Amino acid sequence: MKTAKKIVSVMLVLSFAIGLAACSSGNQDGKAAAKPVLLAVSFGTSYNNNRNVSIGAIESALREAYPNYEVRRAFTSQIIIDVLDKRDGIDIDNVTEAMDRLVADGVKEVVVQPTHVIPGFEYDDVVKEVSKYNDKFDSLKIGRPLLVDDGDYTDLIGVLTKETARYNVAGTALVFMGHGTEHEANATYGKLQEKLTAAGCSNFYVGTVEGAPELDDVLALVQVGSYTKVVLMPLMIVAGDHANNDMAGDEEDSWKTAFESAGYEVECVLTGLGQYEGIQQMIVANAAKTMAK
């Protein structure tokens, strides 16, 4: 009888301990602990359709690859955030708002994955803002942008050559318009041009809107070749304002007008990098590298 009572007592103690453990695994309200979050940080765009098929597609790829994470969105451009709020009633967090929301929601594990192409000012700002929250989470990791090491350039060139195969014919120059920056990371565009040439893509040209190489530099290079047609494409995650206006617009200072005035047949392809499955998978892979840190 004494033995039986001891067994019952031990079982009660074990049950109590298990109950305490279950309670401690949740929050103070007894709810289950919040899922880890994968915060996808993009510059953003006010072009709704293009946003859905580029940034939205990247986020969908992240959800599919990492079902154990809740994928959330933040934009770095406050101007775009304000436009979407005022014009469409769409509420999107900036980085600080997103991080504060994660803290308020009791999230303990966070992976921040930027979708930026180069490690420029926008990326620096993301790192600076997110780093302020290092003591707010059990785990906080920040991923890298698209182009950092040589392998990234190789992967990007593979995607570009695959996705532009239909335009890559004799007598046609393929011209990619990047954003450009005063940041030292602007050197990324020149390096990409070198890598393209070394890979045998001699009719691929890279220029920028707000950096170097400029439009005039690219136009001069194209004019050296024996081309009759130019295909213009954005080297940006989203085919937004720059692609629709600076590249494909009918204004006198647009890239389209400049090449047409130089005597070329011009075709504009308004497809952002984020629409390409290969780019989506590059960002998915970057997130994996960050998670493994």
ABEGO torsion letter per residue (X at the ends): XAAAAAAAAAAAAAAAAAAAAAAAABBAAGBBBBBBBBBBBBAEBABAAAAAAAAAAAAAAAAAABAABBBBBBBABAAAAAAAAAAAGBBBBBAAAAAAAAAAAGBABBBBBBABABBBAAAAAAAAAAAAAAAABABBBBBBBABABAAAAAAAAAAAAAAAAAABBBGBBBBBBBAEBABAAAAAAAAAAAAAAAAGBAABBBBBAABOBBAAAAAAAAAABBBABBBBBBBBABBBAAAAAAAABABAABAAAAAAAAGBBBBBBBBBAAABAAAAAAAAAAAAAAAAX
